[in-house]
Amino acid sequence: MAKKQVALVVGASRGIGRQVAVDLAKNGFAVVVAAKSTSDASTCSPFPPNPNSSQSTINTVAREINSAGGEALAVQVDTRDYSTIESLISRTVEKYGRLDVVVYNSGAIWWSSVENTSMKRFKLMQGVNIEGLYGVVQAALPVLYKNGGDGKGKGKIVVISPPVYSRFLRGKTGYAVGKWGMSALTMGLAMDFERQGRTEMGITSLWPAAAIDSAATQGPQTDRAELRRPTIFSDTILAILKADVKDVNGRCLLDEDFLRETGVMDFDQYTLVPGSKPRRIMPAELPSLRVREQDDEGRRMDSTALPKKSKL
């Protein structure tokens, strides 16, 4: 069994995911680097490759970590195929004997109006975003629940998805549907943990307050002066992992705002273009989704208690 804590980063081949994997390794985690794209890392030249290019794969990221003295394992996964997700979790346990942290960074993006978002693109986004996340969580929970020795589990899940507010729908409804589904899973699973007394299990959603230099922001429509370095995201994830479960479970956080909660005030260190002031793309205040009846479960139904013939 690995002496180090083990972190699984899904969607770690490039951009933000690659940075998260590298920085988790620098902070003592053994990292499973997972995504769909692979390559022969031994033939990559120059090395390491541009982290936002197609030359950056799970294999080059794992090589980068291992060459720096860290510990990493590259495992290919297609988050639209649950059997490969199950294989990913099995490989993780086979190699390290445990799993402590899951970061779900896989994502498919298409920003346009409903009429210009085809059914094919819509299904791709849902398959990678919400369905992929759901599959990874389903496969990982039994392993996380074995931590701690009391059967209630110990570990944290970090989901790359946004807070819920109406402006986020504008011009990208098809994309927002899946991303909000990911945030709904965060809030709902957190409630499950609380109801089940799993006080050392936590799930948190995280989203950038200002745009970040990543594989998704390389197009001509992006002003480089409005970007931050991906280290702001990895620093925030590390802060989430260090925080008490009760302070992060079920929350949909913004990177800058949570770092401020932890005492960080210097954000110039994250600016991609020195001297620039990246524009904040997220609201300064977000609506509360709680209602007066929040704690009233009413007559809650559990479908697992229904007769077998009624189950799907």
N, C-alpha and C positions, 0 to 999 in steps of 0.2 A: 504494500500500500504506500502511496506517495506521502512523504512527510509534508510536502508543501500543500497548500490549498490548491484546488484545481478549478480553473475557470474555463468555461466553454464560450467562445465567441463565434456566433453564427453570422456570417456575412463579414468575414475578416480578410478578404483577399486584397482589398485596396481601401483608400480613403480613410474615413472615420474608423471603420472596423479594424483596419490594419493598425492604426495608431492606438486604439484601445488594447489590442492584443499585445503590441510591443510594450506599452506602458504597464500593463498588468504583469508581464514577465519581469520588467525592471523592478517591480514592487514585490517580487517573491512568489508569484503564482506560477504554477505549471499551466500552460495554456494550450487548449485544443483549438486549433485554427481551422474553422470550417466554412466552406462556401462551395459553389459549383465549379468555379474555374480552377484548373490545375495546370502545371507545367513541369518541365525538367529544370529544377532550380539550379542544378550544377552547370547548365549551359547559359545561364542568364548573364548577359554582358551589355552595359555595365551593371554592376551589382553594388548596392541594392538598386532596383529599377525605380523609375518615377512612381511614387505610391498611388498616383491617380490614373495610371495608364493600364492598358490591358496586359502589359508584361508583369504586373504585380498580381501574384496568385497566392493561394494558400501555401504553396510550396516555397515561394520566395520569402514570404513572411515568416514561415517556420524556420527557414535557413537563417534569416536575419536575426531572429531571436536566439537560436542555438549558437550562432557564431559569436554573439555578444555575451555568451555565458549563461543565458537563460535556458528554459526548458519548454519545448513546444512540440506538438504533434499535429501534422496536417491531415485532416480527414475530409474527403469530398462528401458533399451532401446536396441533394436537390430538395429544397423545402416543399416542393409540390408533390413529392413522393414520400409518403409516410414510412415506407419500408426502409428508405435510406436514412430517415431520421432515427428510426429504431436502431439501425446499424451504427449510426454515429454515437448514440448513447452507449451502446454495447462496447464499441471500440474504446470509448473513454474509460469505462469501468474496467475493461480488460487490461488497459495500459496502466491506469493509475489507482484503480481500486476505490475511487471516490469521485464525487462531484460536489462542489461547494457554491459555485457562481455560474449563472447563465446570463449571457448578454445576447439579446436578439436584435441584430442590426440589419438582417436581410431586408431588402425592399425593392419593389418595382414602382417606377414613377412614370406618370403621364398626366401632365397638367393641361387640361382643356375643358371646354364646355361639355355638357352631357351629350349633345348631338354629335360632337366631334371625338367622343370617346367610344370606340367600337366595342362590341360585346367581347371580342377576342382580347382586347387590351384590358377591359374591365375584369374579365376572368383571370387574366394573368396577374393583375395586381392583387386580387383577393387571394389567389392561390399562394403567392409569395408572402404577402403581408399578413393578413389575419389568419388564414388557414395554416400557413407555415408556422407562425407563432404558436397557434393552438396545438399543433402537432408536437413541436419541440417541448412545450410545457407538459403535455400529456405524457410524453416519453420520459421526461426528466424528473417529474415529481416523485415517482416511487424511489428513485435513487436519492434525491434530496431528503426524503422522509426517513431514510436510514441513518442520517447524520444525527449526532447528539445523544444517541443511546436510549432515548425514552419513547421512540416511535412517533414523536410529533415533528421531528425533522429540524434541520438547521440549514439555512442558506438564503441566498438572495437572487432574485431575477430582475434584470434591468431590460426594459423594452423601449425601443426607439420609436416613440409615438407621441403625439401632441396633446396638450390640454384641449378640452372641448369648449368651443365658442363659435358663434355663427359665422364670423368673418372668414374663418379657415375654409369654408365651403366655396368661397368665391373663386370661380375660374378653374376649380379642380375637384368637383363634386365626386366623381368616380374614385379618385384617389383618396379623398377624405373619408368616404364610406368605410374603406378598409382600415385606414389609420385610426379612425375613431373606434372601430371594432377592437383594435389592439388596446386602446386606452380603456375601453369597456372591460376587456379581459383583466387588465391590471386592477381596476377598481373592484370587479366582482370576485376575483380570486383572493384579493386582500380581505374581503369580507368573509370568504370561506375560511381563510387562515384564522381570523379572529374568532369566528363562531366555533371552530374546531379546537381552539386553545393552542394553536401552533404559534406561540409567541416569539419563536426564533426564526420563523419563516417570513420573508418579506418580498413584495414585488413592487416595482416602481417604474413609471414611464418617464422618459427624458426627451427633451426637444431643445434645439438651439434657439437662443433669444435673438442672435444675429446670425447671418449665413456663415457657413464654414467652408473652407477650402477642402473639397472632396471630389470624388469621381463625378458627382452629380452637378458640380458647379464649375465645370470647365468650358462651358459653351460661350459663344460671343455675346449672349445676353447678360452675362454676369460681369459686373465691375469688380476687378480684383481688389480695389481699395475698400470695398464693402464686405470683405471676407475676414474671418478670424481663422487662426490655426486650429487644427483638430485637437491639439493638446488641451484646449478648454473643455472638450467633451470627455476625454480620458481622465482629466483631473476631477471632473464632476462625478464620474462613475466611481473613481477611487474614494471620493468623499461620501458617496452613497453607501459604499461597502463598509466604510468605517463608522457610519452613523448607527444609532440605536434603531432597531427595527420599527419601534413605535413612531419614530420621527419621519420615516420614509415610506412605510407600507401603505399602498393604495394611492399614493400621491402622483400627480402628473406634473413634473417639474420642468423648469427652464434652467439651462446650465448656469447662466450668469446669476440668476436670482438665488439659486441654491448655494452657489459658491459665496455669494454675499452673506447668506445665513451662517456660513462657516467661518466668516471673518475675512475673506478675500476681498480686497479693494482695488488692486492693481490689475486692470484689464488691458492695459497697453501691451503687456507681455504676450497677449494672444493675438495682437493685430498682425495680419499677414503683410500689409504694406506699411512700413514704419511711418509714423506721423499721421496716418489716416484715422478716421473715426467711423468704424463700420456702423451702418444704419441698423437699428433694432427693427426686426421684422415681426416681433410678437408684442401683444398688448402689455402695457405696464401693469394693468390690473386685469384679472380674469374672474369670470362669474363663479360663484359657488353653486354647485349642483345639488347641495343638500336641501331637503324640504322639511317642513315642520314635523311631518310624520316619519322622518328618517329611520328611527329606531323601532317603529311598529311594523313587525313582519306580517301581521295579520294571520290568515290561515295559510301558511306556507306549504306548498305541495312539493313532495320529493318523488320524482318519477321513478326512482330506483325501488320505491316501495310498492309500485303498481304490480298487478299480476303479470307474469312473464309474457302472456299472449298479447299484452297491451304495449310492450316495450318495442322500440324501433331497433 
